[in-house]
């Protein structure tokens, strides 16, 4: 009788031991293999990370990617994942996107500011209107601080303030584009004279708030007496008012003379996109719409709208009077530099209108017969220093010529 050894306990134990040894060998081999692959993968990852960091550092220090990466990209094609799936391209700013309106007092600037508030909301540009009205002349430190603050406004922006021309390039700051509006010098002077005393149609008492220290004998001083008796308010240097807004912060810009006049003209040609005249305000707005559409599109329609007219009519000066002929002659003599500049600006304004194809309906530059042609003399400019002076606030009104008034 044959025995079945395969079913014997001893044989079963041998078989189980053999299977266990074989499984242990396989497990040890698999563990060694996995360990070997893990170390290899870890080394590969670390090498990749090192190369990435080294390449990033090389890219930053060298100002761009290595030449070999550019050649590989050219070989593979210009399009990359970042190009196709990266963040959207930054907003393309209109040119110019930095505009400064250093508005001249009593030249209709509040009319323009009211329009700008509507336009800024409609066209989504940053309008910053300074509430400082009585400091047009700044120290060097004040100039730098103001110019840096202006430059930090998010673009596109339009900044407006009563301030004499600021030369940004002098302090190595990017120069913005300037715009401005002026008016007939005597008309501007008369508007300011009566506005300081009696305000405008917005309120009968607002002039008392603006000039609380003015005594009644000064408030009701006859304009002819002020001019003919050479009161400080009606004589130079107070009458030399418009030119410094274009000449700049140099002390000589505040001295009536040819130097300030010529420097103001040069700045108009080199730094101002447009200088309009208030007597032709609708044409000024039309040109601003043509030259700066991203700021002034539709400005003329807004200006002509009934709602805006209702607001603008509240800013006209009240109790305004026309001086005598003798007083006007005296004013012309004292303001001859102002009129030289005003006529120059009108000519440049009309030249711009002709270039754009806008026909001018205005009269030619007037030269009254009683304007005396005195010799224009001036001294050389002094060294620039730091000086400041208080000046009156601006208002808005219509630009009817004083010559046409009774």
C-alpha positions in Angstrom: 0.0 0.0 0.0 1.4 3.3 -1.1 1.5 6.3 1.2 0.5 9.7 0.2 3.4 11.8 1.3 1.9 14.9 -0.2 -0.7 14.9 2.5 1.7 14.2 5.3 2.3 16.9 7.9 6.0 16.9 7.3 5.6 17.5 3.6 3.0 20.2 4.2 5.4 22.1 6.4 8.2 21.9 3.9 5.9 23.2 1.2 4.7 26.1 3.3 8.2 27.1 4.3 9.3 27.0 0.6 6.4 29.2 -0.4 7.0 31.6 2.4 10.7 31.9 1.4 9.8 32.5 -2.2 7.3 35.2 -1.2 9.9 36.8 1.1 12.4 36.9 -1.8 9.8 38.5 -4.1 8.9 41.1 -1.4 12.5 42.0 -0.7 13.2 42.3 -4.4 10.1 44.5 -4.9 11.0 46.7 -1.9 14.5 47.2 -3.2 13.2 48.0 -6.7 10.7 50.5 -5.3 13.3 52.1 -3.1 15.7 52.3 -6.1 13.0 54.0 -8.2 12.0 56.4 -5.3 15.6 57.6 -4.9 15.9 58.1 -8.6 12.6 60.0 -8.9 13.5 62.1 -5.8 16.9 63.0 -7.4 15.2 63.9 -10.7 12.7 66.2 -8.9 15.4 67.9 -6.9 17.5 68.4 -10.1 14.5 69.8 -11.9 13.8 72.2 -9.0 17.4 73.3 -8.9 17.5 74.0 -12.7 14.2 75.9 -12.4 15.5 78.1 -9.6 18.8 78.6 -11.3 17.1 79.5 -14.6 14.7 81.9 -12.8 17.6 83.7 -11.1 19.5 83.8 -14.4 16.4 85.2 -16.1 16.1 88.0 -13.5 19.7 89.0 -13.4 20.2 88.9 -17.1 17.1 90.8 -18.0 15.4 88.1 -20.0 15.4 84.4 -20.8 18.6 82.6 -22.0 19.3 82.5 -25.7 18.8 78.7 -25.8 15.3 79.0 -24.4 14.4 81.6 -27.0 15.8 79.3 -29.7 13.8 76.3 -28.3 10.6 78.5 -28.2 11.2 79.6 -31.8 11.6 76.0 -32.8 8.5 74.8 -31.0 6.4 77.8 -32.0 5.7 81.3 -30.5 2.5 80.4 -28.8 2.8 79.2 -25.2 0.4 78.2 -22.5 0.8 81.5 -20.8 0.0 83.3 -24.1 -3.2 81.3 -24.6 -4.3 81.0 -21.0 -2.5 83.8 -19.1 -4.1 86.9 -17.5 -5.8 89.4 -19.8 -3.6 92.1 -21.4 -3.3 95.3 -19.4 -5.6 98.2 -20.3 -4.3 100.3 -23.1 -4.3 103.9 -21.9 -5.3 106.7 -24.3 -2.7 109.3 -25.2 -2.3 111.7 -23.5 -3.4 110.0 -20.3 -2.0 112.7 -18.0 -3.6 116.2 -18.3 -3.2 119.2 -16.1 -5.6 122.2 -16.2 -3.8 125.0 -14.2 -6.9 127.2 -14.5 -6.5 130.9 -14.5 -8.7 132.8 -12.0 -11.9 134.4 -13.3 -11.6 132.8 -16.8 -14.6 130.5 -16.7 -12.8 127.6 -15.1 -15.7 126.7 -12.9 -17.8 126.2 -16.0 -15.3 123.7 -17.2 -15.0 122.0 -13.8 -18.7 121.5 -13.7 -18.5 119.9 -17.2 -15.6 117.7 -16.1 -17.5 116.3 -13.2 -20.1 115.0 -15.5 -17.6 113.8 -18.1 -15.4 112.0 -15.5 -18.4 109.9 -14.4 -19.4 109.2 -18.0 -16.0 108.3 -19.4 -14.4 106.8 -16.3 -11.3 108.9 -15.9 -9.9 110.3 -12.7 -10.8 113.9 -12.0 -8.9 115.5 -9.2 -9.9 119.1 -8.5 -7.9 120.8 -5.8 -9.8 122.9 -3.2 -6.7 125.2 -2.8 -7.7 128.5 -4.5 -5.3 131.0 -2.9 -1.8 129.7 -3.5 -0.5 129.8 -7.0 3.2 130.3 -6.2 5.0 127.5 -4.5 8.3 126.9 -2.8 10.6 124.3 -4.4 9.7 121.7 -1.9 6.0 122.4 -2.4 6.5 122.1 -6.2 8.1 118.7 -5.9 5.5 117.4 -3.5 2.6 118.6 -5.7 4.2 117.2 -8.9 4.8 113.8 -7.3 1.2 113.7 -6.0 -0.1 114.5 -9.4 2.1 111.8 -11.0 0.8 109.2 -8.6 -2.8 109.7 -9.6 -4.1 106.5 -11.5 -4.2 107.1 -15.2 -6.0 108.4 -17.2 -6.4 111.5 -15.0 -7.1 115.2 -15.3 -5.8 117.4 -12.5 -7.1 121.0 -12.0 -5.9 123.7 -9.7 -5.2 127.5 -9.6 -1.4 127.3 -9.9 1.3 128.8 -12.0 2.9 126.6 -14.6 5.0 123.7 -13.1 8.0 122.4 -14.9 8.0 118.7 -14.2 11.1 117.9 -16.2 13.2 120.2 -14.1 12.8 117.7 -11.3 13.0 114.6 -13.6 9.3 113.8 -13.4 7.3 112.9 -16.5 5.7 116.1 -17.9 1.9 115.9 -18.4 0.0 117.8 -21.1 -1.4 121.2 -20.1 -4.7 122.9 -21.2 -6.0 126.3 -20.1 -8.5 129.1 -21.0 -7.9 132.8 -20.7 -10.0 135.9 -21.5 -9.8 139.6 -22.3 -7.5 141.0 -19.5 -9.7 144.0 -18.6 -12.8 141.9 -18.6 -11.1 139.4 -16.3 -10.0 142.2 -14.0 -13.4 143.8 -13.8 -15.0 140.4 -13.1 -12.6 139.7 -10.2 -13.0 143.2 -8.8 -16.8 143.0 -8.5 -16.9 139.3 -7.6 -14.7 139.9 -4.5 -17.1 142.5 -3.4 -20.5 141.2 -4.3 -20.2 137.6 -5.3 -22.4 135.9 -7.9 -26.0 134.8 -8.3 -25.6 131.6 -6.2 -26.1 133.7 -3.0 -26.1 137.3 -2.0 -24.0 136.6 1.1 -21.3 134.4 -0.3 -19.0 137.5 -0.9 -19.2 138.2 2.8 -17.9 134.7 3.5 -15.1 135.0 0.9 -13.9 138.5 2.1 -15.1 138.9 5.7 -12.3 141.4 6.5 -13.2 143.8 3.8 -14.5 147.1 5.1 -17.5 148.9 3.6 -15.4 151.8 2.3 -13.3 149.3 0.3 -16.2 147.1 -0.7 -18.1 150.0 -2.2 -15.0 151.8 -3.6 -15.8 153.2 -7.1 -13.9 151.4 -9.8 -12.8 154.6 -11.5 -11.4 155.9 -8.2 -9.5 152.7 -7.7 -8.0 152.9 -11.2 -7.3 156.6 -11.6 -5.9 157.0 -8.0 -3.6 154.0 -8.4 -5.0 151.8 -5.5 -2.9 148.7 -5.1 -5.7 146.5 -6.3 -6.0 148.4 -9.6 -2.3 148.8 -10.5 0.8 146.6 -11.1 1.9 144.1 -10.0 -1.7 143.0 -9.2 -2.8 143.6 -12.8 0.0 141.3 -14.1 -2.1 138.2 -13.5 -2.5 136.0 -16.6 1.1 135.7 -17.8 2.5 134.1 -14.6 0.1 131.1 -15.0 2.0 130.3 -18.2 5.5 131.7 -17.4 6.0 129.5 -14.3 7.3 129.6 -10.7 10.4 131.8 -11.4 10.3 135.1 -9.4 10.8 137.0 -12.6 7.6 135.5 -14.0 5.7 137.8 -11.6 7.5 141.0 -12.8 5.7 142.8 -15.7 8.2 142.7 -18.6 9.3 141.1 -21.8 11.2 138.2 -20.2 8.1 136.8 -18.5 6.0 137.5 -21.6 8.4 135.6 -23.9 8.8 132.7 -21.5 5.0 132.4 -21.2 4.6 132.3 -25.0 7.3 129.7 -25.3 5.6 127.5 -22.7 2.3 127.8 -24.6 4.0 126.5 -27.8 5.9 123.7 -26.1 3.8 122.5 -23.1 0.2 123.3 -23.7 -2.0 121.2 -26.0 -4.6 124.0 -26.2 -5.1 127.4 -24.7 -8.5 128.7 -25.6 -10.2 132.1 -25.1 -13.4 132.4 -23.1 -15.1 134.6 -25.6 -15.2 131.6 -27.9 -16.0 129.0 -25.3 -18.1 126.7 -27.5 -15.2 126.5 -30.0 -12.8 125.7 -27.1 -15.0 122.8 -26.0 -15.3 121.6 -29.6 -11.5 121.6 -29.9 -11.0 119.8 -26.6 -13.4 117.2 -27.8 -11.4 116.7 -31.0 -8.0 116.7 -29.3 -8.9 114.8 -26.1 -11.9 112.6 -27.0 -11.3 110.2 -24.1 -11.9 113.1 -21.7 -14.2 115.5 -23.6 -16.4 113.4 -25.9 -20.0 114.9 -26.0 -18.9 118.0 -23.9 -20.6 120.5 -26.2 -23.9 118.7 -26.1 -23.7 118.7 -22.3 -22.8 122.4 -22.2 -25.8 123.2 -24.4 -28.3 121.1 -22.4 -31.0 122.9 -20.4 -30.0 121.2 -17.1 -26.4 122.4 -17.4 -27.4 125.9 -18.4 -29.5 126.2 -15.3 -26.5 125.4 -13.2 -24.1 127.6 -15.1 -26.3 130.7 -14.9 -25.9 130.8 -11.1 -22.2 131.7 -11.4 -22.3 135.1 -13.1 -20.9 138.1 -11.2 -23.4 140.6 -9.9 -23.3 144.5 -9.8 -20.6 144.6 -12.5 -20.0 148.1 -13.9 -17.9 149.5 -16.8 -15.2 152.0 -16.0 -14.9 155.4 -17.7 -12.9 155.8 -20.9 -10.1 157.5 -19.0 -10.0 154.6 -16.6 -9.9 152.1 -19.5 -7.0 154.0 -21.1 -5.1 153.7 -17.8 -5.8 150.0 -17.5 -4.6 149.4 -21.1 -1.4 151.1 -20.4 -0.8 149.1 -17.3 -1.8 145.8 -18.9 0.0 146.1 -22.2 2.0 142.9 -21.6 -1.2 141.0 -20.7 -2.8 142.2 -24.0 0.3 141.2 -26.0 0.0 137.7 -24.5 -3.8 137.5 -25.0 -3.5 138.5 -28.7 -0.8 135.9 -29.1 -3.0 133.1 -27.6 -6.0 134.1 -29.7 -3.8 133.9 -32.9 -2.6 130.4 -31.9 -6.1 129.4 -31.0 -7.4 130.5 -34.4 -4.5 128.7 -36.1 -5.5 125.5 -34.4 -9.1 125.9 -35.5 -8.0 126.4 -39.1 -5.8 123.3 -38.9 -8.8 121.2 -37.8 -11.1 122.8 -40.3 -13.2 124.8 -37.9 -14.2 128.2 -39.3 -14.0 131.0 -36.8 -16.9 133.4 -36.4 -15.0 135.7 -34.1 -13.8 139.2 -34.8 -10.1 139.9 -35.6 -7.9 141.0 -32.8 -8.9 144.4 -31.7 -6.4 147.2 -31.1 -8.2 150.2 -29.6 -7.0 153.6 -30.8 -6.4 154.8 -27.2 -3.9 152.1 -26.5 -0.6 153.8 -26.2 2.4 152.0 -27.8 4.8 152.4 -25.0 8.4 151.0 -25.2 8.5 147.5 -23.6 11.5 147.2 -21.4 12.5 144.7 -18.8 15.5 143.7 -16.7 17.3 140.3 -16.7 15.6 137.7 -14.5 16.8 137.3 -10.9 18.0 134.1 -9.3 15.1 131.8 -8.5 14.0 131.9 -4.9 11.1 130.7 -2.8 8.1 133.0 -2.4 4.4 132.7 -2.0 1.4 135.0 -2.2 -2.3 134.8 -1.5 -4.7 135.2 -4.5 -8.5 135.4 -4.9 -10.7 132.5 -5.8 -12.1 131.9 -9.2 -15.7 132.0 -10.4 -17.7 131.4 -13.6 -19.7 133.7 -15.7 -20.4 134.6 -19.3 -17.7 136.2 -21.4 -19.5 139.2 -22.8 -16.8 141.7 -23.9 -16.6 144.8 -21.6 -16.3 146.9 -24.8 -19.9 146.0 -25.7 -21.4 147.0 -22.4 -23.1 150.5 -22.0 
